[in-house]
Structures are given as C-alpha cells and as structure tokens.
Amino acid sequence: MIDISVMTDDDIAYATGMTDIEQWGYLKSDFARLLQFEPEGCFIARKEGERVGMVTGTSYDDYAFIGSLIVDRGHRGEGIGEKLVSRAVEYLTKKGVTAIELDGVFAAVSLYRRLGFVDKYLSLRFVHEPGGDYGELYRCPDDLMPEIIAFDRDVTGLNRSRMLSRYTGEKSASYYVVREEAVKGYALVRKRAGGIFAIGPLVAVDRMYAESLLLSIMKKYGTRKLEIGVPAVNRGIADFLLENGFMYNQPSLRMYRGRRIDYEKNIYGIFSAEKG
C-alpha cells in the first residue's frame, strides 16, 4: 500500500536530501517557503511507513505549477510517481485551478502524458561558471515591491504576488529593477545549494531591458556560479546568454493540463522548476 499525505515541516530534511541526490540545488528554506505558500499542496508518499517520494504544488489563483517530483530510486517503477502527481492534480483542481503546468524531466514525460499533460515547449537551462568580475549592483528598495508585483501581473497576466512577496527582505535573495518613470524590467537573484545563484524570475517589457539586467547581474555575481531557466519561445535571450559565457545544461519539457495560457512573451527567466 502507498499512502499519500500532506508534507509537513518534519519532512523538509527528507525532501532536501532527495533533491541533494538529484543535484537540484534546493535549500531547506525552499521547502519551508513552499509549505508556507501552499501548506495543503505538497505531498509525501510512504510505503510501510517509510518515505519513498514527494511532489509539490504551487497555485496562483486559477493557474498552478507542479514540481519537485522525486521517487526514491529503490522504489521506482511501482506507480508511486503517478499517485503523487494525481494527488497534486486532484488538490489543485478542487481548489478551482483550471490550468496546471510543470517542467518535466524527459524520463517522466510519458508519465505526465498518461495523466493528461500536453507538450508546450522546451524549458531551457543555462549555467555560467565563476569568472573574475565583481561590480556594483544596487538592490531594489523594498518600497518598490508593490510596483514590481503590479508590473509582473500586467505583463504576464498571472497573480504571483504571494510568492514574489515572500522573497522581500530575505538575506539570500535580492530584487533588481530597471525603471524609467515606471518599471521596465526586474529580476530576482537567489542563493541555491553549493553557493550557486539562480536568476529568476526575470521579466521585462522587451529583450533590451532583459539583457541590461543580465549584464549587470553577471558583473555583480561574476565570482559565483549562475543558473537561469528560459522558455524556448524566447530563444533570442538564449542566444544572448550563449554569447556571454553561459552554457547549455539539461533542458526539461514544459507541459500543461487543462486550459492553455500563453503568458511567456515577457518572461526571460523562469521562477524555478517547481514554481513556474
């Protein structure tokens, strides 16, 4: 028997350990944040009382994202992943979500297709190895956050205010903004495991402002390893990253279930693989 239950704070160490095995770079604070944001939407699978898998869900009104699906390597092939995703889909659907997305690793794509998910586009991944640059980049004042949140909603059509607000004031995360009378673009840079810094979300009115933010961030964080995820529909920014020292990493497949929402035009860096 496989038992699926809601993830609690007691499961955070297990969840982080699973992502360590997969080298996904999660911190305990990532799962603590997910539980605060969606306390009933993250799940643990147990077999005979032993934890054997997990999945998380994150909702933004009637849109949601499923992520962090991992099944213990000793228990794969037992249908546990399917039960976890089905439970997450059930929870989100009952909550009123009409569009669910995920970034699927290719080994799990057939599972997601069986559960009604449809291919959308490649979710590209890039890494930048440490260099020697280190420059000035001034953190966005907290009093600009309401404007950033409103900007994000205007250009994406998604209400991500709860999640965006959660990073305000955190020591391991910083917002940066391009503003000309009004916000033209912003980026969140946050620390990951192993001293890596992730860029995302990165949202801008056009590619010029996105590139300006990236160049500044690359100079400021030049001594650190950087990573960013890019929707393949914005392939132009992918070319820019390659021209500026980033390298391709293993991509995933963005998939959706239910209503399709095409909101990616102004998204040059995704939030993360578990938050969309």
N, C-alpha and C positions, 0 to 999 in steps of 0.2 A: 504494500500500500504506500502511495505517495501522498503526503499531507502538505498542503499549501497553506501557509499562514502569513499574516502581515509582518513585515520586517519591523524590528524594534531596535532601540539603542544597543541592546545586548548582542545584536547580530552585526554591528558595524565592524568589529575586528575581523569576523569571518569574511564579510563582504570585501573588505580591503585586502585581506590575504588572498582571496580569489583573483582580484584584479592584479595583485602583485605577480601571481603565477603567469597571468596572461600578458604582463608588462604593459598595462594600460595606463599606469601613472596616476591612479586615484590616491587621494589622501582620505584619512578618516573624516576630515571636515567636509569632504564632498558628499559622503553618505549622510552625515549629520544634517547637512543643508537639504538634501533630498527628502529626508524624513520630516523636517520642519515644513517644507514646502508642500509635500504630498504624503501626509502621515498614514493614510489608508491605501496608498497606491504602490507600495513597494512590497515585494513578497519573497519569502524563503520557502524552499522545498525541503522536506525532511523524509527520510526513509528509515523506518525503525528508530525514529528519534534522532537520527544523525542528519545534520545539514548536508544537502547534496546539490544545491543550486539556488539561484536568485534571479530576480528581474526587478526593474524599477519603472515607474510611470510618472510622467510629469504633464500636468494639464494647464492649458491657457484658454480658459472659457470652453468653447466647443472644439478646440484643437488640442491634440495631445501627442506626446512622444514616448515611445517605449525604448528602454536601453538597459545596459548592464546585464544582459542575459548571459549567464555563465552556468554551466553544469559541471560538477566535479568530473574530472577525466575518467575516474574509475566507474562512473555511472552513466556515461553517455550511451546513447542507443536504447535507452529504457523508456523513452517518451516523456522524460522529465521537462525538457525544454518546451515541448508542446503544451504541457499542462501549465507551466509558468506563464507563457505568453497568453494562453487562453484565459487564464485568471486575470491578467492585467487588462486584456481587451474587455472582459466582462465588467470589471470595475469601472473602466473609463466609459463604456457605453451606458451603464446605469447612471453615471454622473451626467450624462447628456452630451458627451463628446460625439461629434459626427465625422471627424477627420483624425485618423491616427497615423503617425509616421514613425519610421525607425531607420537607423543606419545598420544594415545587415552585413555581417562578415559573409564572405562568399560560401563558406561551409554551411551556413544556416539558411541560405536563400531558399532552398527547396522547402524547408520547414515553413518559412514565412509565406511562401506562395500557397502551400496547402491550407494555411489559416486565412487566406483571402487577401493577402497583401499583394500589391501590384508594383512592378518596377517603375521608378520615376526618373532617376539619373544617377550617375556616379557621384559619390561624395569623396572628393579628392583629399589627400593628406600630404602635407609638406613639412619637412624639418629643416632647420638651419643650424649648423654646428657653430659652437662658440668661435668668435673672432677676437679682434683687439679693440674694437670701437667701444667708446663709452662717452655718452654725451648728455646734455640736459634735455629733459622732457618733463614738463610740469604737470603734476596730477590734476585732474579735473576737480574744481571745488565742489563740495557736496551740495551746495545750493543750486548747482546747475542740473542735478539729477532729475527733477521734475520735467525740465525741458528735454533732457535726453530721452526719458521714458516716453514723453509725448511724441518726440521725433521718431522713435523706434516704432511706435504704434501707427503713426501716419504713413511711413514708407513700407512697412511690412503688412499692415492690416491685422497683426496679431497683438493680443494684450499680454505682453510679457512683463508687466510692471512688477508683479510679486517677485519673480526670480531676479530681475535686474536690481531691484531694491535690496535684495539680500546681500549683495556684494559691496554695498556702500559702507565705507568705513573699515572694511576688513584689511588687516595688515598685509595679507598675502595677495591682495588684488587691488588693481588701480584702473580707474577710467581715464581715458584721454579723449580730447574732443577738438574738432576743427569747427570754429564758429566765426561767421561773418554776418553780424547783426542777428543771425539765427544759426542754430546748429546745422552744419553741413555733413557731419560725419562723426562717429565716435567708435572707440574700441575699448574692450576690456582685456587687460592682461593679468593673468592669474597664475600663481605658482602651482606646479604639479610635483609629483614624487620625483626624486632623483635630481632636484634642482632645475628641472625643465620649466619653462614659462610658456603657457598657452595663450595665443591671441584669439579672442572670440568671445562674444560676437563682435564683428566688425561690420558696421552698417554705414553707408554713405549715399549721398544723392547721386553720385556718379563715380566712375573709376578714378578720376583725378584726385578727389579727396581721399579715397581709399588708399591710393598709392602714397600720398603725402603722409598719412598716418603710419603706414607700414615703414616708410623710410625713417621716420622719427623713432619709431619703436625699435627698429633694427639697430640704430645707432646707440640708443639708450641701453638696450639689453644685449649689446654686441658680445659681451663676455659670457653670456648664457646661451644654452641651447633653446631654440624657439620651435614651436609647432603651431600649425594652423590647418583647419579644415575648410575646404572651398567647394561650394556647389559647382558641378561641372558646367552648368548653364552660364557661369561667369568665367569662362575659360581664359578670357583676356587677363584677368588678375593672376591666373595660374602661370601664364607666360611671363608676367612681370616678376613673380616670385622666383621662377627658374633663372631669369636674367640677373637676379640679385642674390644668388647664392643658396637659395632653397633647393632641396632635393625631394623627389617623389618618395613617399612612403606608401605602404599598402593601403589602397583605397577601400571603400565599402560601397554598398549599393543603397541609395535612398529609396525607400519603398513607402507606399501609403495604403490605407484601408478605409473604405467609405468615401467621403467627399474629397475630391482632389482640390488642393489650394495651391495656386502658383503665386507665391509671395517672394520668390528669391531674387528678383531683379536687383534689389539694393543690398543684398547680403553678400559681402565679400569674405566673410569669415563666420563659420557656424558657431553656435554657442558651445556645443560639445556633442559627443556621440550619444550621450544619454539625455540631453536636454533639447536637442534640435538646433 
